Amino acid sequence: MALLVNPWSMKVIKVILLSYIISNLFVQSANSAKTRHLKWKVEYLHWSPDGVESVVMGINGQFPGPTIRARAGDTINIELTNKLPTEGVVIHWHGIRQIGTPWADGTASISQCAINPGETFVYNFKVDKAGTYFYHGHYGMQRSAGLYGSLIVDVAEGEREIIHYNGAFDILLTDWWHKASHEQEVDLSSNPMRWIGEPQTLLINGRGQFNCSLAAQYSNSTENPCTLRGGEQYAPEILHVLPNKTYRLRIASSTALASLNLAIGNHKMVVVEADGNYVQPFTVDNLDIYSGESYSVLFTTNQDPSKNYWISVNVRGRKPQTPPALALLHYPNTHISTLPTSAPPVAPRWDDYDVSKSFTKKLLGLVGPTNPQPPPTSDRRIILLNTQNFIDGYTRWSINNVSLVLPSTPYLGAIKYGLNGAFDQNPPPDRYNYTYDVTVPAANQNSAYGSGVYNLTFGTTVDVVLQNANAIKANVSEIHPWHLHGHDFWVLGYGEGKFDEETDVAKFNLRDPPLKNTAVVYPFGWTALRFVTDNPGVWAFHCHIEPHLHMGMGVIFAEGVDRVGRIPVEAMACGLTGKMLMNSNVRH
Ligand SMILES: O=C1O[C@H]([C@@H](O)CO)C(O)=C1O
């Protein structure tokens, strides 16, 4: 039987249907946050990141690990199984603040027990803010072993980006050694210490060239040209672009050591984002990026479309012994294999810190709802002097004369359950001896191991001033990029020499400081940061140079731990929290 519908009732039905669809659309965009379920296996793989076959730490058969893509407000749920035969593992989600989930921060001995071989740990956390992030191992030197990948958070469904572009690329920068990370660990922990030296290769999305150079024909050295067929694991990254478009290039650095500089031949870049926060846009020819940082730049493909262009990445801040990493910007009117007509762009001289400082000082916050201004004053100021020391002949880095050693019970559970035997109960000092001369090697090079915690009062404003000094060798002071877990901080200022509380505080930028999670302290200088203790948890604050953290260069902040919710037992099944759990089970 045919359904008889008169034209008028058809109209009514259409209106009802339409309003239903529209109202549903609104409901959908309001609750569109998703949970993204992922199943990961961390494993060792044979891989050839730079043409030399090595063993890398990969995820699900990939190196670098898979890129996570999500939208602001989404929940990431990763079932992570440790397929490493004989060692534990954890993964840190760098730049994600873990608001309400401090046990998911992925820091061994701090937020959780390392995941044992064969076991699975579920990382469940919210990505609350759009931006360019990455993830990496945070146990021993597993970042050096290759455990890393990109984590990109787009704006929430239905929201508009405040920057406009036609396409986007993600680049993760890392450095690579041919010596295995375990041997590096032993070298660094020996007496006398054996330094790891400069990396053999710089990698762009896990790709570099060691035995050959893509740019051999432009140099007068004796480098071998690469004979690549394409498809090799060490073939360069190629960014395919169309002419006269604007692209967003997301750049993150998870290097173990190297400070880097990135340039695109013939193309200017407009810096728009740093560490997941918008910045006031500024134009550059090249950009400095330290380990732990991320940036977004916009570039416009306004160059001759019958050519390809280099993207080159060079070492800064340490005397380079590593050739640049190269990628290609490919316009459609030319073949992919056509090399650019000129040599790759060169970086500023490695020790031209004036260039670095002028770049860093151009980073200013885009003041607005997503980038609030800092509180005008702080409740506590902690000044952290870093020194390179000896303890019983072992070379260490110390902060206010304490060289961090991580305990076997993770701090988070230990503090929440009052297990005082888990770590040093004496908090480290808020100040160093102000008579210390930062311009020369220490008169007394002794230091002490420690695992104490800075207890920060919840809901207060804390200033941290990083104070650099001369290392063990005369006339040497190194770059240290410091990364804070659980927070973004405002970078209030940089200065030369010794930070002076009388005069330098008055010069803080309180109007438009950038919000970041990693900030560099320059040789013989200081850097001042401010943050609000609004995120219950235990958070590491450390030099992001992996061997430096291994040698003690970090501190631990605890805030509002009594407010932390139920810590998953899987995060505590070791050390004294493990014993506590076993005893409580016996009672049941
Ligand atoms: O921590 C380090 O140790 C070496 C050097 O200072 C001693 O060999 C170096 O360059 C570092 O960054």
Ligand as a Chemical Component Dictionary entry (heavy atoms), coordinates in Angstrom:
data_LIG
# 
_chem_comp.id                   LIG 
_chem_comp.type                 NON-POLYMER 
_chem_comp.pdbx_formal_charge   0 
_chem_comp.three_letter_code    LIG 
# 
loop_
_chem_comp_atom.comp_id 
_chem_comp_atom.atom_id 
_chem_comp_atom.alt_atom_id 
_chem_comp_atom.type_symbol 
_chem_comp_atom.charge 
_chem_comp_atom.model_Cartn_x 
_chem_comp_atom.model_Cartn_y 
_chem_comp_atom.model_Cartn_z 
_chem_comp_atom.pdbx_ordinal 
LIG O1 O1 O 0 77.918 16.612 31.289 1  
LIG C1 C1 C 0 78.836 16.776 30.499 2  
LIG O2 O2 O 0 80.058 16.242 30.613 3  
LIG C2 C2 C 0 80.821 16.656 29.480 4  
LIG C3 C3 C 0 82.026 17.401 29.928 5  
LIG O3 O3 O 0 81.649 18.452 30.752 6  
LIG C4 C4 C 0 82.974 16.525 30.690 7  
LIG O4 O4 O 0 83.525 15.589 29.861 8  
LIG C5 C5 C 0 79.917 17.503 28.724 9  
LIG O5 O5 O 0 80.241 18.090 27.616 10 
LIG C6 C6 C 0 78.742 17.546 29.335 11 
LIG O6 O6 O 0 77.678 18.205 28.904 12 
# 
loop_
_chem_comp_bond.comp_id 
_chem_comp_bond.atom_id_1 
_chem_comp_bond.atom_id_2 
_chem_comp_bond.value_order 
_chem_comp_bond.pdbx_ordinal 
LIG O1 C1 DOUB 1  
LIG C1 O2 SING 2  
LIG C1 C6 SING 3  
LIG O2 C2 SING 4  
LIG C2 C3 SING 5  
LIG C2 C5 SING 6  
LIG C3 O3 SING 7  
LIG C3 C4 SING 8  
LIG C4 O4 SING 9  
LIG C5 O5 SING 10 
LIG C5 C6 DOUB 11 
LIG C6 O6 SING 12 
# 
